[in-house]
Amino acid sequence: MMNVRPTAAFMLEQERLAREAYESARQRQLYMRRHAKPRFGPAVDGVLWSESRPEGEADESPHTPVLSILDLALKPGVDVLDESKPSRSLWDACLRYISSIPSYCAVEWGPGLGPELAYPPAAPRLLCMIHWDSVVAWRKFQQSLGFSPFLGLLLPSPSNRCVKVGVSGAPCFGNTRDGQGAPVVDVVTVDFAAEDASSPERRADVEEIWDTLVTSVANGSEGLRHSYAVWLENNATTFGDPTPAETAAATTLATFTAFLAWDRLHYSSHLIEQICDNLRHALPSLSNEPTITRKTAQLVNNTHQPSHNLRQQPAAPLPNLASLVNVQFPRQCGADLFHLREHERQAIARSISDAVARTRLFPGPHGFFISQGELYDAYMPPIPIWYHRGPSLGHDLMDIVWMQLKRGALRRTQGPHICNHLRDETSALPGFVQTFWATDLENKAKLAVMTVWESQDARAAALPEYRRILDAFAASSVHLAAPLKHQAFPKARTYVNSWPNIRECLELTCFHVPSGALERKLFEHAFGAFVRMTEPSVVAGIPVACIVDDTGGWQPEPDENSGCQVFTGVVFWNSAAARAEWYGELFRLSCESYELFGQKLDALKILATGGIVTRFLELQGQ
């Protein structure tokens, strides 16, 4: 692959475009500040979490316990209760990572329930409560990866609030009593205008009214375990250097939240409805009528203790993507998240500069992550997805037949013979474009014959006759040592009709993903994150080790053995040496930072539970 060094004029043009893009982004932000509805992020004492805030300055009373209260809206069809589902595995991976954050105490979570204590499939929700022993720990959580790997499962309406609690902390509602198991928790939220609940005296009146109502109901019920009420921390504007008006807008509401934990067997929905109705009538006259909302969740009885996995080294070098993905990276929170983004930005800038100066072969993998603090009401960061970015010429379909030769059969002679024979047989089929072959660089007995069809429909129409031709060839050949194996994926069209005229070394990685539309979309998100790691810059002329091509995607039919849906990722490499060096660097970086690199590979492994297979090929032509 030829590397072209950028000219001075080209670099100046890129700098001009970058300045214009920056100015355009600045103008959009100014417009939003004038016209958009204010956005509020997670805060303590009205102070927004900060990406750059040093830990030592996070809070003047670092030993005050904090309870994180997260309400996550899930996409339709998401089921985190089924432990066999990839979505549950992703959720558990997030919880294990969160448990490694210093000063983490405990986590309780459960799915939202409907009126009849049913898990609603149309609009599922998750209630998650995380106990921290200090404000510093809570800020570390906001700065961390948090639930970001779970983004593909969330609708754009998460709630990420918290409350400072007493020295003894908030109760763990899932603590069992008399063997009753995990409880049902009702969360009652009352939003007051700031002037109606601004003074300690007014807040104390509300608390007293609530306690009286709960006591009157609890005396006649066997099911109530705990009652715990708090005032949520004030919101804070997400705009930098907020104006007085923006700061005032963030404190227009005072939120009172109460948790009622019930034994499931003795739970009665009408009791909590009675409390809420009585609360409306018992509150004193206010300038604005408060808003009362209620949510119900069934806590799941599982414990995530702090995780301290040791760094694991492979027994042998990692030769391909499949071996790298299958490594068990420690899900450990980084020590210095406050400067991680800046350190990564500087590192990738240096590696790009060194590659341009030819002091190294190519830039290093590009790391990135979305902080937990960026997940809040009415805002969700963009989710990287994989998509075909190829030319408007569209896509052919690539059909690959893998062949295992017997001992003594020579690929350099049998490959052209087999390719020519099959081309002669299949070229008359409607929709046929071309046929060429490739050798497997990691298995001298394997070769692949690749047939290109003009569309998926054309391939589907010709497939029965095509498979008949292949079966007849396999039955008559004396050189094949095993049955044929089939694979297919989209191929991006280019102005040059054959791959061998463009590049020679490519890696095909097949990910076997459990069936289902949600699992497919989740995997596309995960593969999109991997693709971003291979793109160090948008500036042309920079030498790179690999290119994740628009070619590749979902196989039209399920895997013939497992029934899984198969996604093929296609990576073109400058050389085998570049591939080995790049994967070695990615492994080292993934062990050093789970946030930037490890969790992306971890997600690929979790979602491709049916297995991952990599082939490294050298294209041989027609």
C-alpha positions as CSV (number, residue, x, y, z in Angstrom):
1,M,0.0,0.0,0.0
2,M,1.5,3.3,-1.0
3,N,2.0,6.1,1.6
4,V,1.8,9.7,0.2
5,R,3.4,12.4,2.3
6,P,1.0,15.4,2.6
7,T,2.2,18.6,0.9
8,A,2.4,22.0,2.8
9,A,-0.5,23.4,0.8
10,F,-2.6,20.4,1.7
11,M,-1.8,20.8,5.4
12,L,-2.7,24.5,5.3
13,E,-6.0,23.6,3.7
14,Q,-6.7,21.1,6.4
15,E,-5.9,23.7,9.1
16,R,-8.3,26.1,7.4
17,L,-11.1,23.6,7.4
18,A,-10.4,22.7,11.0
19,R,-10.7,26.4,12.0
20,E,-13.9,26.7,10.1
21,A,-15.4,23.6,11.8
22,Y,-14.3,25.0,15.2
23,E,-16.0,28.3,14.6
24,S,-19.1,26.7,13.3
25,A,-19.3,24.5,16.4
26,R,-18.8,27.6,18.6
27,Q,-21.6,29.5,16.9
28,R,-23.9,26.5,17.3
29,Q,-23.2,26.5,21.1
30,L,-23.8,30.2,21.3
31,Y,-27.1,29.7,19.5
32,M,-28.1,26.9,21.9
33,R,-27.3,29.0,24.9
34,R,-29.7,31.7,23.6
35,H,-32.5,29.5,22.4
36,A,-32.3,25.9,23.6
37,K,-33.9,24.6,26.8
38,P,-31.3,24.4,29.6
39,R,-29.7,21.0,30.2
40,F,-28.9,19.9,33.7
41,G,-26.3,17.3,34.6
42,P,-25.4,15.4,37.8
43,A,-24.2,17.6,40.6
44,V,-23.6,17.8,44.3
45,D,-24.4,21.1,46.2
46,G,-25.3,22.6,42.8
47,V,-21.8,22.0,41.5
48,L,-21.7,20.0,38.2
49,W,-19.3,17.1,37.9
50,S,-16.3,18.1,35.9
51,E,-14.0,16.2,33.5
52,S,-11.0,18.2,34.6
53,R,-11.7,18.6,38.3
54,P,-8.8,17.2,40.4
55,E,-10.0,14.6,43.0
56,G,-8.5,16.5,45.9
57,E,-10.8,19.5,45.2
58,A,-14.0,17.5,44.6
59,D,-15.6,18.2,48.0
60,E,-14.7,19.8,51.3
61,S,-16.3,16.9,53.3
62,P,-15.1,13.9,51.4
63,H,-16.4,11.4,54.0
64,T,-20.1,12.2,53.4
65,P,-21.8,9.1,51.9
66,V,-23.6,9.5,48.6
67,L,-26.4,7.5,47.0
68,S,-26.4,7.5,43.2
69,I,-30.0,7.0,41.9
70,L,-30.1,6.1,38.2
71,D,-33.3,5.5,36.2
72,L,-32.5,4.0,32.8
73,A,-35.0,3.7,30.1
74,L,-34.3,0.6,28.0
75,K,-35.1,0.1,24.3
76,P,-38.1,-2.1,23.6
77,G,-37.3,-5.8,23.8
78,V,-34.3,-5.5,26.1
79,D,-34.3,-8.2,28.8
80,V,-31.7,-8.0,31.5
81,L,-33.3,-10.6,33.7
82,D,-32.4,-13.5,31.4
83,E,-28.8,-14.4,32.3
84,S,-28.3,-16.1,28.9
85,K,-28.9,-12.9,27.0
86,P,-26.0,-10.7,25.8
87,S,-27.8,-7.6,27.2
88,R,-27.6,-9.1,30.7
89,S,-23.9,-10.0,30.2
90,L,-23.2,-6.3,29.2
91,W,-25.1,-5.1,32.3
92,D,-23.1,-7.4,34.6
93,A,-19.8,-6.3,33.0
94,C,-20.7,-2.7,33.7
95,L,-21.5,-3.5,37.4
96,R,-18.3,-5.4,37.8
97,Y,-16.4,-2.4,36.4
98,I,-18.2,0.0,38.7
99,S,-17.5,-2.2,41.7
100,S,-13.8,-1.6,41.1
101,I,-14.1,2.2,41.7
102,P,-12.4,3.2,44.9
103,S,-14.8,3.8,47.8
104,Y,-17.6,1.8,46.1
105,C,-19.8,0.2,48.8
106,A,-22.8,-1.6,47.2
107,V,-25.2,-1.6,44.3
108,E,-28.9,-2.5,44.1
109,W,-30.8,-2.7,40.9
110,G,-34.0,-4.1,39.4
111,P,-36.4,-3.8,36.5
112,G,-39.3,-1.5,36.5
113,L,-42.7,-3.2,37.1
114,G,-46.1,-2.5,35.8
115,P,-49.3,-2.2,37.9
116,E,-49.6,-6.0,38.2
117,L,-46.0,-6.4,39.1
118,A,-45.2,-7.5,35.5
119,Y,-42.0,-6.6,33.6
120,P,-43.4,-4.5,30.8
121,P,-41.8,-5.5,27.4
122,A,-43.0,-2.4,25.6
123,A,-41.1,0.2,27.8
124,P,-38.7,-1.5,30.2
125,R,-36.8,0.5,32.7
126,L,-34.0,-0.2,35.2
127,L,-33.7,1.4,38.7
128,C,-30.1,1.3,39.9
129,M,-28.9,2.6,43.3
130,I,-25.1,2.7,44.0
131,H,-23.8,3.4,47.5
132,W,-20.6,5.5,47.8
133,D,-18.7,6.3,51.0
134,S,-17.8,9.9,49.8
135,V,-18.5,12.7,47.3
136,V,-15.0,12.1,45.9
137,A,-16.0,8.5,45.0
138,W,-19.3,9.7,43.4
139,R,-17.3,12.2,41.3
140,K,-14.9,9.4,40.3
141,F,-17.9,7.4,39.2
142,Q,-19.2,10.3,37.0
143,Q,-15.7,10.6,35.5
144,S,-15.5,6.9,34.8
145,L,-16.8,4.6,32.1
146,G,-19.8,3.8,34.2
147,F,-22.7,2.4,32.2
148,S,-21.4,3.7,28.9
149,P,-20.9,0.2,27.4
150,F,-24.6,-0.2,27.9
151,L,-25.5,2.8,25.7
152,G,-26.8,0.7,22.8
153,L,-29.6,-0.6,25.1
154,L,-30.7,2.9,26.4
155,L,-33.3,5.3,25.2
156,P,-32.3,9.0,25.3
157,S,-33.9,9.8,28.6
158,P,-31.7,8.5,31.5
159,S,-31.9,10.1,34.9
160,N,-28.5,10.4,36.8
161,R,-29.2,12.0,40.1
162,C,-27.7,11.6,43.6
163,V,-28.2,12.6,47.3
164,K,-25.9,13.1,50.2
165,V,-27.0,11.0,53.1
166,G,-26.1,10.7,56.8
167,V,-22.9,9.4,58.1
168,S,-24.4,5.9,58.4
169,G,-25.5,6.0,54.7
170,A,-28.7,4.9,53.1
171,P,-30.1,1.5,53.9
172,C,-29.6,-1.4,51.5
173,F,-33.2,-2.2,50.5
174,G,-32.3,-5.7,49.3
175,N,-31.2,-6.9,52.7
176,T,-33.4,-10.0,53.3
177,R,-35.5,-10.4,56.4
178,D,-37.0,-13.8,57.5
179,G,-35.9,-15.3,54.2
180,Q,-38.4,-13.3,52.2
181,G,-36.0,-12.6,49.3
182,A,-35.5,-9.5,47.2
183,P,-38.2,-6.8,47.8
184,V,-40.4,-4.6,45.6
185,V,-39.4,-1.0,45.9
186,D,-41.7,2.0,45.2
187,V,-39.9,5.2,44.4
188,V,-42.2,8.3,45.1
189,T,-40.9,11.6,43.8
190,V,-42.4,15.0,44.6
191,D,-41.2,18.0,42.7
192,F,-41.7,21.4,44.5
193,A,-41.1,24.9,43.3
194,A,-37.8,26.1,44.8
195,E,-39.6,28.7,46.9
196,D,-42.0,26.1,48.4
197,A,-39.2,23.9,49.8
198,S,-36.2,26.2,50.1
199,S,-36.0,26.5,53.9
200,P,-35.1,23.7,56.3
201,E,-38.3,24.3,58.1
202,R,-40.5,23.8,55.0
203,R,-38.6,20.6,54.2
204,A,-39.0,19.3,57.7
205,D,-42.7,19.8,57.4
206,V,-42.9,17.8,54.3
207,E,-40.8,15.0,55.9
208,E,-43.0,14.9,58.9
209,I,-46.2,14.7,56.8
210,W,-44.7,11.8,54.8
211,D,-43.5,9.9,57.9
212,T,-47.0,10.2,59.4
213,L,-48.7,8.9,56.3
214,V,-46.3,6.0,56.0
215,T,-46.7,5.0,59.6
216,S,-50.5,5.1,59.4
217,V,-50.4,2.6,56.5
218,A,-47.5,0.5,57.7
219,N,-49.2,-0.3,61.0
220,G,-51.8,-2.3,59.1
221,S,-49.5,-3.9,56.6
222,E,-47.1,-6.9,57.1
223,G,-45.2,-6.1,53.9
224,L,-43.3,-2.8,54.5
225,R,-39.6,-3.4,55.3
226,H,-38.0,0.0,55.0
227,S,-39.1,3.6,54.4
228,Y,-36.3,6.1,53.5
229,A,-36.8,9.6,52.3
230,V,-34.3,12.1,50.9
231,W,-34.0,15.4,49.1
232,L,-32.2,15.0,45.8
233,E,-29.2,17.2,45.2
234,N,-29.7,20.4,43.2
235,N,-29.2,20.2,39.4
236,A,-26.5,22.2,37.7
237,T,-26.4,23.6,34.2
238,T,-24.2,21.8,31.7
239,F,-23.0,25.0,30.1
240,G,-19.5,26.0,30.9
241,D,-19.2,29.3,32.9
242,P,-23.0,29.5,33.4
243,T,-24.8,32.8,33.4
244,P,-26.9,33.8,36.5
245,A,-30.0,33.0,34.5
246,E,-28.7,29.5,33.7
247,T,-27.7,28.9,37.3
248,A,-31.2,30.0,38.4
249,A,-32.9,27.8,35.9
250,A,-31.1,24.8,37.4
251,T,-32.6,25.4,40.9
252,T,-36.2,25.9,40.0
253,L,-37.2,22.6,41.5
254,A,-36.6,20.9,44.8
255,T,-37.1,17.2,44.6
256,F,-38.2,15.0,47.5
257,T,-37.8,11.3,46.9
258,A,-38.9,8.4,49.1
259,F,-38.1,4.7,48.9
260,L,-40.6,2.1,50.2
261,A,-39.3,-1.5,50.2
262,W,-42.0,-4.2,50.5
263,D,-42.0,-8.0,50.8
264,R,-43.2,-9.1,47.4
265,L,-45.6,-11.7,48.8
266,H,-47.3,-9.0,50.9
267,Y,-47.1,-6.2,48.4
268,S,-50.3,-4.3,47.6
269,S,-50.3,-1.5,45.1
270,H,-53.3,0.2,46.5
271,L,-51.4,0.9,49.8
272,I,-48.8,3.1,48.0
273,E,-51.6,4.7,45.9
274,Q,-53.4,5.6,49.2
275,I,-50.2,7.2,50.6
276,C,-49.7,9.3,47.4
277,D,-53.4,10.4,47.4
278,N,-53.2,11.4,51.1
279,L,-50.0,13.3,50.5
280,R,-51.6,15.5,47.9
281,H,-54.3,16.5,50.4
282,A,-52.0,16.8,53.4
283,L,-49.5,19.2,51.9
284,P,-49.9,22.8,53.0
285,S,-51.0,25.5,50.5
286,L,-48.2,26.2,48.1
287,S,-47.5,28.8,45.4
288,N,-47.4,25.9,42.8
289,E,-49.0,22.5,43.0
290,P,-46.2,19.9,43.4
291,T,-45.9,17.0,40.9
292,I,-46.0,13.5,42.4
293,T,-44.7,10.6,40.4
294,R,-44.3,6.9,41.3
295,K,-42.1,4.1,39.9
296,T,-42.0,0.5,41.0
297,A,-39.1,-1.9,40.7
298,Q,-38.3,-5.5,41.7
299,L,-34.8,-5.6,43.1
300,V,-32.5,-8.4,41.9
301,N,-30.7,-10.3,44.7
302,N,-27.1,-10.4,43.4
303,T,-24.0,-8.9,44.9
304,H,-21.1,-7.3,43.1
305,Q,-18.1,-7.1,45.4
306,P,-15.2,-4.8,44.6
307,S,-13.2,-6.4,41.7
308,H,-9.4,-6.4,41.7
309,N,-8.4,-8.5,38.8
310,L,-4.7,-8.9,38.1
311,R,-3.3,-8.0,34.7
312,Q,-3.1,-11.1,32.6
313,Q,-0.5,-11.7,29.9
314,P,-1.1,-14.1,27.0
315,A,1.0,-17.3,26.8
316,A,1.9,-16.5,23.2
317,P,1.8,-13.4,20.9
318,L,-1.7,-12.4,19.7
319,P,-1.7,-13.0,16.0
320,N,-5.3,-11.9,15.1
321,L,-8.4,-10.1,16.2
322,A,-10.1,-13.3,17.4
323,S,-7.2,-14.1,19.8
324,L,-7.1,-10.5,21.1
325,V,-10.9,-10.3,21.7
326,N,-10.8,-13.6,23.7
327,V,-8.3,-12.3,26.2
328,Q,-9.8,-11.6,29.6
329,F,-9.0,-7.9,30.3
330,P,-9.3,-6.7,33.9
331,R,-12.4,-4.6,34.3
332,Q,-10.6,-2.2,36.6
333,C,-11.3,1.5,37.0
334,G,-8.3,3.7,35.9
335,A,-6.3,5.5,38.5
336,D,-6.2,8.9,36.8
337,L,-9.4,9.4,34.8
338,F,-9.3,13.2,35.2
339,H,-6.4,13.4,32.8
340,L,-6.9,10.3,30.7
341,R,-8.5,12.0,27.7
342,E,-5.8,14.6,27.5
343,H,-3.0,12.0,27.9
344,E,-4.6,9.9,25.1
345,R,-5.0,13.0,22.9
346,Q,-1.3,13.9,23.3
347,A,-0.3,10.2,22.7
348,I,-2.2,9.9,19.4
349,A,-1.0,13.3,18.3
350,R,2.6,12.2,18.9
351,S,2.1,8.9,17.1
352,I,0.6,10.7,14.1
353,S,3.4,13.2,13.9
354,D,6.0,10.4,14.2
355,A,4.3,8.4,11.4
356,V,4.3,11.4,9.1
357,A,8.0,12.0,9.9
358,R,8.6,8.3,9.2
359,T,10.2,7.6,12.6
360,R,7.5,4.9,13.2
361,L,5.5,2.9,10.7
362,F,2.0,4.0,11.7
363,P,0.0,5.8,14.4
364,G,-1.1,3.9,17.4
365,P,-4.7,2.7,18.1
366,H,-7.0,5.6,19.0
367,G,-8.8,5.4,22.4
368,F,-11.9,7.1,23.5
369,F,-14.7,6.7,26.0
370,I,-17.9,8.4,27.2
371,S,-18.0,9.4,30.9
372,Q,-20.8,8.3,33.1
373,G,-21.4,12.0,33.9
374,E,-22.5,12.7,30.3
375,L,-25.6,10.5,30.8
376,Y,-28.4,12.7,32.1
377,D,-31.9,13.9,31.4
378,A,-32.7,14.9,27.8
379,Y,-29.1,14.2,26.7
380,M,-27.4,11.2,25.3
381,P,-24.0,11.3,23.5
382,P,-23.9,9.8,20.0
383,I,-23.4,6.1,19.8
384,P,-20.7,4.9,17.3
385,I,-22.2,2.5,14.8
386,W,-20.9,0.4,12.0
387,Y,-22.3,1.3,8.6
388,H,-21.3,1.0,4.9
389,R,-19.5,4.2,4.1
390,G,-18.5,3.1,0.6
391,P,-19.1,4.8,-2.8
392,S,-22.6,5.3,-4.2
393,L,-22.0,2.4,-6.6
394,G,-23.6,0.1,-4.0
395,H,-22.6,-3.4,-2.9
396,D,-22.1,-6.7,-4.5
397,L,-22.2,-9.9,-2.5
398,M,-19.1,-11.9,-1.8
399,D,-19.4,-15.7,-1.6
400,I,-16.4,-17.5,-0.1
401,V,-15.8,-21.3,-0.2
402,W,-13.1,-22.5,2.2
403,M,-11.1,-25.6,1.1
404,Q,-8.8,-27.8,3.0
405,L,-6.2,-29.6,0.8
406,K,-4.8,-33.0,1.4
407,R,-1.2,-33.4,2.5
408,G,1.1,-33.1,-0.6
409,A,-1.3,-31.0,-2.7
410,L,0.3,-27.7,-3.7
411,R,-1.7,-24.5,-3.4
412,R,0.3,-22.7,-6.0
413,T,-0.8,-25.2,-8.6
414,Q,-4.2,-26.3,-7.3
415,G,-5.4,-22.8,-6.5
416,P,-5.5,-21.5,-10.1
417,H,-6.8,-24.9,-11.3
418,I,-9.7,-24.9,-8.9
419,C,-10.5,-21.2,-9.4
420,N,-10.5,-21.6,-13.2
421,H,-12.6,-24.7,-13.1
422,L,-15.3,-23.1,-10.9
423,R,-15.3,-19.9,-12.9
424,D,-16.0,-21.8,-16.0
425,E,-18.9,-23.6,-14.3
426,T,-20.4,-20.6,-12.6
427,S,-19.8,-17.7,-15.0
428,A,-22.9,-18.5,-17.0
429,L,-25.2,-18.1,-13.9
430,P,-27.3,-14.9,-13.8
431,G,-25.7,-12.2,-11.6
432,F,-22.2,-13.6,-11.8
433,V,-19.5,-10.9,-11.7
434,Q,-16.1,-12.5,-11.2
435,T,-14.1,-15.3,-9.3
436,F,-10.7,-15.2,-7.8
437,W,-8.8,-17.1,-5.1
438,A,-6.7,-16.5,-2.0
439,T,-4.3,-18.3,0.2
440,D,-4.5,-18.6,4.0
441,L,-1.3,-17.1,5.4
442,E,-1.7,-19.0,8.7
443,N,-2.6,-22.4,7.3
444,K,-0.7,-23.7,4.3
445,A,-3.3,-26.3,3.5
446,K,-6.2,-23.9,3.2
447,L,-7.3,-21.8,0.3
448,A,-10.4,-19.8,-0.5
449,V,-12.3,-19.3,-3.7
450,M,-14.3,-16.0,-3.9
451,T,-17.2,-15.4,-6.2
452,V,-18.7,-12.0,-6.5
453,W,-22.5,-11.6,-7.3
454,E,-24.0,-8.4,-8.5
455,S,-26.6,-8.3,-5.6
456,Q,-27.9,-10.4,-2.8
457,D,-31.0,-11.2,-4.8
458,A,-29.0,-12.4,-7.7
459,R,-26.9,-14.6,-5.4
460,A,-30.1,-16.0,-3.8
461,A,-31.5,-16.9,-7.2
462,A,-28.3,-18.6,-8.3
463,L,-27.5,-20.2,-5.0
464,P,-29.1,-23.7,-5.6
465,E,-27.3,-24.2,-8.9
466,Y,-24.1,-22.7,-7.5
467,R,-24.1,-25.1,-4.5
468,R,-24.8,-28.0,-6.9
469,I,-21.7,-27.1,-8.9
470,L,-19.6,-26.9,-5.7
471,D,-20.9,-30.2,-4.4
472,A,-20.2,-31.9,-7.7
473,F,-16.7,-30.5,-7.7
474,A,-16.0,-31.6,-4.1
475,A,-17.3,-35.1,-4.8
476,S,-15.0,-35.5,-7.8
477,S,-11.9,-33.8,-6.5
478,V,-9.1,-36.0,-5.1
479,H,-7.3,-33.0,-3.5
480,L,-9.8,-31.9,-0.8
481,A,-9.4,-33.3,2.8
482,A,-12.6,-31.9,4.4
483,P,-16.1,-30.8,3.4
484,L,-16.5,-27.3,2.0
485,K,-17.3,-24.4,4.3
486,H,-19.3,-21.5,3.1
487,Q,-19.3,-17.8,4.0
488,A,-20.9,-14.7,2.5
489,F,-20.9,-10.9,3.1
490,P,-21.5,-7.6,1.2
491,K,-18.6,-6.3,-0.9
492,A,-18.4,-2.5,-1.5
493,R,-18.2,-1.7,-5.2
494,T,-15.4,0.4,-6.5
495,Y,-14.4,1.7,-9.9
496,V,-11.8,-1.1,-10.0
497,N,-13.7,-4.4,-10.2
498,S,-11.2,-6.7,-8.5
499,W,-9.6,-6.6,-5.1
500,P,-6.2,-7.9,-6.1
501,N,-5.6,-4.8,-8.2
502,I,-5.9,-2.6,-5.1
503,R,-4.7,-4.5,-1.9
504,E,-3.3,-7.9,-1.2
505,C,-3.4,-8.8,2.6
506,L,-6.7,-8.9,4.3
507,E,-8.1,-10.3,7.6
508,L,-11.6,-11.7,7.7
509,T,-13.1,-12.1,11.2
510,C,-16.4,-13.9,11.6
511,F,-18.4,-13.0,14.7
512,H,-21.1,-15.5,15.5
513,V,-23.9,-13.4,17.2
514,P,-27.0,-14.9,18.8
515,S,-30.1,-14.4,16.7
516,G,-32.3,-11.4,17.1
517,A,-32.6,-7.8,15.8
518,L,-31.5,-6.3,19.1
519,E,-28.4,-8.5,19.2
520,R,-27.6,-7.4,15.7
521,K,-27.9,-3.7,16.5
522,L,-25.8,-4.1,19.7
523,F,-23.0,-5.8,17.8
524,E,-23.0,-3.1,15.1
525,H,-22.5,-0.5,17.9
526,A,-19.6,-2.6,19.3
527,F,-17.9,-3.1,16.0
528,G,-18.3,0.6,15.2
529,A,-16.3,1.4,18.4
530,F,-13.6,-1.0,17.2
531,V,-13.5,0.7,13.8
532,R,-12.9,4.1,15.5
533,M,-9.8,2.8,17.2
534,T,-8.2,2.2,13.8
535,E,-8.8,5.8,12.5
536,P,-6.2,8.1,14.1
537,S,-7.1,11.1,12.0
538,V,-9.2,12.4,9.2
539,V,-6.1,14.0,7.6
540,A,-5.1,12.3,4.4
541,G,-1.6,11.0,3.7
542,I,-0.9,9.6,7.1
543,P,0.4,6.0,6.8
544,V,-1.7,3.5,8.7
545,A,-1.2,-0.1,9.7
546,C,-4.8,-1.1,8.7
547,I,-8.0,0.0,7.2
548,V,-11.4,-1.4,8.3
549,D,-13.1,-1.5,4.9
550,D,-16.7,-0.8,4.1
551,T,-16.7,-4.3,2.7
552,G,-18.1,-6.7,5.2
553,G,-21.3,-7.1,7.1
554,W,-24.0,-9.6,7.8
555,Q,-24.1,-13.0,6.2
556,P,-27.5,-13.4,4.4
557,E,-28.3,-16.7,6.1
558,P,-27.6,-18.1,9.6
559,D,-24.5,-20.2,10.3
560,E,-25.2,-23.7,9.0
561,N,-24.0,-25.3,12.2
562,S,-24.9,-23.0,15.2
563,G,-27.8,-21.1,13.8
564,C,-26.1,-17.8,14.8
565,Q,-26.2,-14.7,12.6
566,V,-22.7,-14.1,11.3
567,F,-21.0,-10.7,10.9
568,T,-17.7,-10.5,8.9
569,G,-15.3,-7.7,9.5
570,V,-12.8,-7.0,6.8
571,V,-9.5,-5.4,7.7
572,F,-6.8,-4.6,5.1
573,W,-3.2,-4.6,6.3
574,N,0.0,-3.0,5.0
575,S,1.9,-6.2,5.9
576,A,1.9,-9.2,8.2
577,A,4.5,-7.3,10.3
578,A,2.3,-4.3,10.7
579,R,-0.6,-6.5,11.8
580,A,1.5,-8.2,14.5
581,E,2.9,-4.9,15.7
582,W,-0.5,-3.1,15.8
583,Y,-2.3,-6.0,17.7
584,G,0.6,-6.1,20.1
585,E,0.3,-2.4,20.9
586,L,-3.5,-2.7,21.2
587,F,-3.1,-5.5,23.7
588,R,-0.7,-3.5,25.8
589,L,-3.0,-0.4,25.7
590,S,-6.1,-2.5,26.6
591,C,-4.4,-3.9,29.7
592,E,-3.3,-0.4,30.7
593,S,-6.7,1.3,30.2
594,Y,-10.0,-0.6,30.3
595,E,-11.8,2.7,29.6
596,L,-10.1,3.6,26.4
597,F,-9.5,0.1,24.8
598,G,-10.3,-2.9,26.9
599,Q,-14.1,-2.5,27.2
600,K,-14.5,-2.2,23.4
601,L,-12.9,-5.6,22.8
602,D,-14.8,-6.9,25.8
603,A,-18.1,-5.9,24.2
604,L,-17.2,-7.7,21.0
605,K,-16.5,-10.9,23.0
606,I,-19.7,-10.6,25.1
607,L,-21.9,-10.1,22.0
608,A,-20.3,-12.7,19.8
609,T,-21.0,-15.6,22.3
610,G,-21.2,-18.0,19.4
611,G,-17.5,-17.7,18.7
612,I,-15.0,-15.7,16.7
613,V,-12.9,-17.0,13.8
614,T,-10.2,-15.0,12.0
615,R,-8.6,-15.8,8.6
616,F,-5.6,-13.9,7.2
617,L,-5.5,-14.1,3.4
618,E,-3.3,-13.1,0.5
619,L,-5.3,-12.4,-2.6
620,Q,-4.0,-14.2,-5.7
621,G,-6.0,-12.7,-8.5
622,Q,-8.3,-14.2,-11.1
